[in-house]
Amino acid sequence: MQYYSTNKKACDVSLQEAVVKGLAPDRGLYMPERIAQLPTHFFEQIGDSSLQDISKTVAEAFFGEDIPKDELDAIVNGTLSFEIPLKKVEEDIYVLELFHGPTFAFKDVGARFMARMLSHFVMERQQTVNVLVATSGDTGSAVANGFLGVEGIRVFVLYPSGKVSDIQEAQFNTLGQNIVALEVDGTFDDCQALVKSAFMDDELNNRIKLTSANSINVARFLPQSFYYFWAYAQLIGRGEFAKRVVSVPSGNLGNLTAGLFAKRMGLPIDRFIAANNRNDVFREYLQTGQYRPRASVQTIANAMDVGAPSNFDRILDLYSHSHKAITHDVSSYRYSDEEIKAAIKNVYRESGYLLDPHGASAYLALKEGKKPDETGIFLATAHPAKFKESVEACVGIPIEIPDGLAAFMQHKKQSIALPNDFNLFKKELIGRS
Ligand SMILES: *Cc1c(COP(=O)(O)O)cnc(C)c1O
């Protein structure tokens, strides 16, 4: 399968090149040239199928021409070695818990899949590949842990100093081995800009091999479509047959875009809701047709603090730039920190269910946007214990930290301070390669 750039000014490339390059040379994002419609019998049997089997079918539709079936199956099995349960929170409202992976956040799915796919391709090459990742929190931990100890790969994690929670930080700046954590004196958008500049720097790219693991990479964002099928399967398994709407806590829009791909493959989800915090560039686009990227502001749901969502161009491309077509499938709402905190408190009081701030925004958007004849699913993208202080302040009880998460806090910080300066960043990259 070939991959084209959303900017249409670069050549089409193979899967291997799209995965290793990350971003296209014209700064566009790679898109698969075809999106296969899955057959009727797949949907007829889906209620009895496992997460792994469903995911293998979806993975084959995208990657089957380029990776032998047994290897692709192994990549899927290696990725999805944890549960993704669907739970009923209240009447007509379900939560899909995406946070049972090693770093307790949904990005584990994409990061683990990408690590395995990249390692499959790197084995065919001789040179070490340097993975660059800018993070506002959870990407860094998911990528660092997904790639930890993988041969032939070095990971540089850039994160905004003082803007990431202690638990998030400990998950990528204590690892050592092939993981280098760079603590940038700036915002998440500055980190993202440094990474983008690195990919555009000819001298640097001639000296070392760079790739990205942000949600722009096709190997990271496409696998996120798997669990939309799994959510549907679990609803069918429970005999829920009403129309379906899915609410997605959105930042860079990778998760939402993967859901829209699933819909394009024939998954019967009627529509999507994108939940925004105060960083509501996407909501504004849906309402006005104007896209005005801007600096991000800090909120309690910090993994959604994105002012220029990188996957926006993929959504435009998927819908042939039709604002009307996009708003037919997607609506959006935005919430302040106070509204998110109140939701965490109220849902806990009324149903005993503990939300994290990201999931809480998706819950609120679902409550606001769901029609009476629809079954709603919202995605819970992080374990509430990852945001222990904020969540405890809302519910007034101590939150237990799962063992796997507490273990990260025991280790020593090993990050390197970096001013927001591209030349210094370049020196670090060359010096450590
Ligand atoms: C990354 C992240 C998001 C936003 O996902 P996008 O794919 O960037 O839109 C939401 N919640 C959590 C916990 C995250 O880590």
The ligand as an SDF file (V2000), in Angstrom:
LIG
                    3D

 15 15  0  0  0  0  0  0  0  0999 V2000
   -2.9260   12.3440   24.2900 C   0  0  0  0  0  0  0  0  0  0  0  0
   -4.0680   12.3380   25.2000 C   0  0  0  0  0  0  0  0  0  0  0  0
   -5.3080   12.8530   24.7980 C   0  0  0  0  0  0  0  0  0  0  0  0
   -5.5170   13.5110   23.4460 C   0  0  0  0  0  0  0  0  0  0  0  0
   -5.4210   12.5820   22.3800 O   0  0  0  0  0  0  0  0  0  0  0  0
   -5.1510   13.0970   20.8950 P   0  0  0  0  0  0  0  0  0  0  0  0
   -5.0430   11.8660   20.0820 O   0  0  0  0  0  0  0  0  0  0  0  0
   -3.8820   13.8830   20.9240 O   0  0  0  0  0  0  0  0  0  0  0  0
   -6.3180   13.9540   20.5200 O   0  0  0  0  0  0  0  0  0  0  0  0
   -6.3660   12.7520   25.6800 C   0  0  0  0  0  0  0  0  0  0  0  0
   -6.2130   12.2150   26.9140 N   0  0  0  0  0  0  0  0  0  0  0  0
   -5.0400   11.7340   27.3340 C   0  0  0  0  0  0  0  0  0  0  0  0
   -4.9280   11.1810   28.6980 C   0  0  0  0  0  0  0  0  0  0  0  0
   -3.9260   11.7770   26.5000 C   0  0  0  0  0  0  0  0  0  0  0  0
   -2.7690   11.3010   26.9300 O   0  0  0  0  0  0  0  0  0  0  0  0
  1  2  1  0
  2  3  1  0
  2 14  2  0
  3  4  1  0
  3 10  2  0
  4  5  1  0
  5  6  1  0
  6  7  2  0
  6  8  1  0
  6  9  1  0
 10 11  1  0
 11 12  2  0
 12 13  1  0
 12 14  1  0
 14 15  1  0
M  END
$$$$
